[in-house]
Amino acid sequence: TTQVQAAGSLKLQYHEVNMNLNSGSGDVSSANNILTTSTITEQVCATYHNNGVDIWLVVHEYGTNHFMSFLVTSSGINLTPVISSTGPSHSSSTSNFNARGEIKFSPDGSKLAFNGNGEAGNDATNILCLLDFDNITGILSNPIDLPFSRGEFGLSFSPDNTKLYGTTWKALMFTLSDYNYLYQFDLTSGDSSTIVNSKEIIDSMVVPYSYGTLKIGPDAKIYVRYLGTDFLGVINSPNQLGV
């Protein structure tokens, strides 16, 4: 569990569930364990180690360019993270608003996308970045700064790892003349400038309606939270290019 907007005293914590307790239904056996005293963003993600068994847990320190990769094995969590100082740092934002957003791994664990929910009138608070991930060492590298739409929030790779989707949630100091967007980048070229120029708007709606998180479902579709509504949007064919 992470901090709300990189504020407060809770920090990054972990909690353990023992499935042998409660007659096999499981119960919390250890809670509120401090994993790091660093101030981190709201974002957290995980992917398999190269061995297919262990897990890399990745978070980002607020106000710096430090990614922290914690290795989780059958023995527990390695409390000493692998630090990757790469990509953008957070610029100062009202109430640490750009600590909101998502970090997402590609399904194959080779790429990581990272954003920051910036505020209107201060483009420096917005972040949208694509990086390579080494699932043996836990090191992130080769950052590509992607063109943001302001107010970045949701992220998801396509199930086949070839596309990156993003959404905006323009929540701070934006006006009713602003639009929120769902967009796509094509990653197939592997070339940074080609990826940057591949951005395509898939959908949009006027503020205050906005998008939230993006999640790949078990049916290989991507589900989209539409804030201010009582339904989910869906990208039926997320491996395909364009609208």
Secondary structure, DSSP 8 states (H G I E B T S, - for coil): ---BTTBSS--EEEEEEETTSGGGT-EEEEEEEEEE-S-EEEEEEEEE-TTSSSEEEEEEETTSSEEEEEEEETTEE-SS-EEEE-S------GGGGGG-S-EEE-TTSSEEEEEE---TT-GGG-EEEEEEE-TTT--EEEEEE----SSEEEEEE-TTSSEEEEEE---SS--TT-EEEEEEEE-TT--HHHHHTT-EEEEEEETT-EEEEEEE-TTS-EEEEEETSSSEEEES-TTSS--
